[in-house]
Amino acid sequence: LIRVGAYLEFAKSRLSPVIAGFLRDHPDVQAKLIFDSPSRLQDLVEADSLDLCFSVFPSRGSKSIVSRPVMKQELVLAAPKGLLPEAPTYEQIMGAPMIEYYLNHQPVRRWIALHYRRKPKDIPVRAYASTSEMALALIAEGAGVGIVPLYLLAGRGRRRKAEIRVIRPTKAKLIDHIWLLEKTARAQTPAHAAFRARVDQHFK
C-alpha cells in the first residue's frame, strides 16, 4: 500500500499519469489517495497516516518533515471577460471582487506585490473556494477574479477559454512550486521508495 496526499487539481492534471504508470508496473501495489487542505495533509504525514503528500506549501512548523520542490508553476490572475481592462490600475484591481482559497492562503497578495509593489491591508474577498478548479468555475461564472495555475487555463476547451482572460499588468511572472513532503526519520516501505523514484523520474 502506498498512501499519497494531494490536492485535487494537481492530482488530476499532473499526478494521475504517474500513479497509473506506477500501478501498471507494480501490480502488487495498492494506492490510496487522500485529498485535503495543505495543513491537514502535513498533519497526516506527521502522524504516519500518509507516506507522502504533494502541497502548495513546504513543511511548516515541523522538524520531523522534509519538503522539496518537485514542479514549478506560474500563477496568473484570471478574470471574466469585461470585468477588468488589459492593464488595470491598482485601484481597479482592489475594486474587483476576489475569489481566494483559504483565509490563510491568499496568493493575490503576492501577485499585487509583484506587479504594483503594494501590500494592501484588506483584500475584497467575496468567496473562499478551497480549490483552483472551484475558483476557476466561479471566475467563469463572473463572480470575481482570482489567482490560478496557468496550466489549468491551458487545459480548457477553446469555447471556454474565451470567457476568461489572463491579466498581466507587467512582464513579471509569479512562479510557485509544488512541494513533496515526507517524514525525515521514517523508514520507507518498498512501495514508498519505488513511488518516490517514479515521481523523481517524472518531474525531473
C-alpha positions in Angstrom: 0.0 0.0 0.0 1.2 3.5 -0.9 -0.7 6.3 0.8 -0.5 9.6 -1.1 -2.0 13.0 -0.1 -2.5 15.8 -2.7 -4.9 18.5 -3.8 -7.4 17.5 -6.5 -6.3 19.7 -9.4 -2.7 18.7 -9.3 -3.6 15.0 -8.9 -6.0 15.1 -11.8 -3.8 17.0 -14.3 -0.3 16.1 -13.3 -0.2 13.2 -10.8 -2.7 10.8 -12.3 -0.4 9.6 -15.2 2.4 9.0 -12.6 0.1 6.9 -10.4 -1.4 5.0 -13.4 2.1 4.1 -14.8 3.3 3.1 -11.3 0.3 0.8 -10.8 0.8 -0.8 -14.2 4.5 -1.6 -13.4 3.7 -2.7 -9.8 0.6 -4.9 -9.9 1.1 -5.9 -6.3 0.8 -2.3 -5.0 -2.4 -0.6 -4.0 -2.7 3.2 -4.0 -4.8 5.2 -1.5 -5.3 8.9 -2.4 -6.3 11.5 0.2 -7.4 15.0 -0.7 -7.4 17.7 1.9 -6.0 21.1 2.8 -2.2 21.6 2.9 -2.1 21.9 6.7 -4.2 18.8 7.3 -2.1 16.8 4.7 1.0 17.8 6.6 -0.6 16.6 9.9 -1.4 13.3 8.3 2.2 12.8 7.1 3.5 13.7 10.6 1.1 11.2 12.2 2.3 8.5 9.8 -1.2 8.3 8.2 0.3 9.2 4.8 3.6 8.1 3.3 4.0 11.4 1.5 2.0 14.3 0.2 2.1 17.0 -2.5 1.4 20.5 -1.3 1.4 24.1 -2.4 3.4 24.9 0.8 6.7 23.5 2.1 6.5 22.0 5.6 5.7 24.5 8.3 6.4 24.2 12.0 7.6 20.6 11.9 11.2 19.3 12.4 10.1 15.8 11.5 9.1 16.5 7.9 11.4 17.3 5.0 10.0 19.1 1.9 11.4 19.7 -1.5 10.1 21.3 -4.7 9.1 18.9 -7.5 7.4 21.2 -10.0 7.3 24.8 -11.0 4.1 26.5 -11.9 3.2 30.0 -13.0 0.3 31.6 -11.1 -1.8 34.2 -13.0 -4.7 36.5 -12.3 -7.8 35.2 -14.2 -10.8 37.4 -14.8 -14.1 37.0 -16.6 -14.3 38.9 -19.8 -15.3 42.6 -19.3 -14.6 42.8 -15.6 -11.1 44.4 -15.8 -9.1 46.2 -18.6 -6.0 44.6 -20.0 -3.7 46.8 -17.9 -5.7 47.6 -14.8 -4.6 50.2 -12.2 -4.0 49.2 -8.6 -7.4 50.8 -7.7 -9.2 48.8 -10.3 -7.7 45.6 -9.0 -8.6 46.4 -5.5 -12.2 47.3 -6.6 -12.7 43.8 -8.2 -14.4 41.0 -6.2 -11.7 38.4 -5.3 -12.0 34.6 -5.3 -9.5 33.2 -2.9 -8.7 29.7 -1.4 -8.4 29.9 2.4 -8.3 32.7 5.0 -4.6 32.0 5.4 -3.8 31.3 1.7 -4.3 34.4 -0.4 -1.8 34.3 -3.3 -3.4 37.5 -4.8 -1.3 39.4 -2.1 1.9 38.1 -3.7 0.6 38.9 -7.2 -0.2 42.5 -6.2 3.2 43.0 -4.5 4.9 41.7 -7.6 3.1 43.9 -10.2 2.3 47.0 -8.1 4.8 47.0 -5.3 2.0 47.5 -2.8 0.9 45.5 0.2 -2.8 46.0 0.8 -4.1 45.5 4.3 -7.6 44.4 3.2 -8.5 42.3 0.2 -12.1 42.4 -1.1 -12.6 38.6 -0.9 -16.1 37.5 -1.9 -15.6 33.7 -1.7 -13.1 31.2 -0.4 -13.2 28.5 -3.0 -10.7 26.0 -1.4 -9.6 24.6 -4.8 -8.3 26.1 -8.0 -11.0 24.3 -10.0 -13.7 25.8 -7.9 -12.1 29.2 -8.1 -11.9 28.9 -11.9 -15.5 27.9 -12.1 -16.6 30.9 -10.1 -14.4 33.2 -12.3 -16.0 31.7 -15.4 -19.4 32.5 -14.0 -18.4 36.1 -13.5 -18.3 36.0 -9.6 -14.9 37.7 -9.5 -11.2 37.4 -10.2 -8.6 35.1 -8.8 -5.2 33.5 -8.9 -5.0 30.1 -10.6 -2.2 28.0 -12.1 -1.7 28.8 -15.8 -1.7 25.1 -16.7 -5.4 24.9 -15.7 -6.3 27.6 -18.2 -4.2 25.9 -20.9 -6.3 22.7 -20.4 -9.6 24.3 -21.0 -11.5 24.0 -24.3 -11.5 26.8 -26.9 -15.0 27.8 -26.2 -14.4 28.1 -22.5 -11.1 30.0 -22.9 -12.9 33.0 -24.4 -14.8 33.5 -21.2 -11.6 34.1 -19.0 -8.8 36.5 -19.6 -5.3 36.5 -18.0 -4.4 39.9 -16.6 -0.8 40.8 -16.9 -0.1 44.5 -15.8 3.7 43.9 -16.1 6.0 41.3 -17.7 6.8 39.9 -14.2 5.7 36.3 -13.6 4.5 34.8 -10.3 6.3 31.5 -10.0 5.3 29.0 -7.4 6.2 25.4 -6.6 4.6 22.1 -5.8 6.2 20.5 -2.8 6.7 16.9 -1.8 6.5 16.3 2.0 7.8 13.2 3.8 8.9 12.2 7.3 12.6 12.5 7.7 13.2 9.6 10.1 10.6 7.2 8.9 11.8 4.0 7.2 10.3 3.8 3.6 8.5 0.7 2.5 9.5 -0.8 -0.8 6.3 0.7 -2.3 7.1 4.1 -1.0 10.6 4.0 -2.2 9.6 2.8 -5.7 6.9 5.5 -5.9 9.4 8.2 -4.9 11.7 7.1 -7.6 8.9 7.3 -10.2 8.0 10.8 -9.0 11.6 11.9 -9.3 11.9 10.5 -12.8 8.6 12.1 -14.0 9.2 15.6 -12.6 12.9 15.9 -13.1 
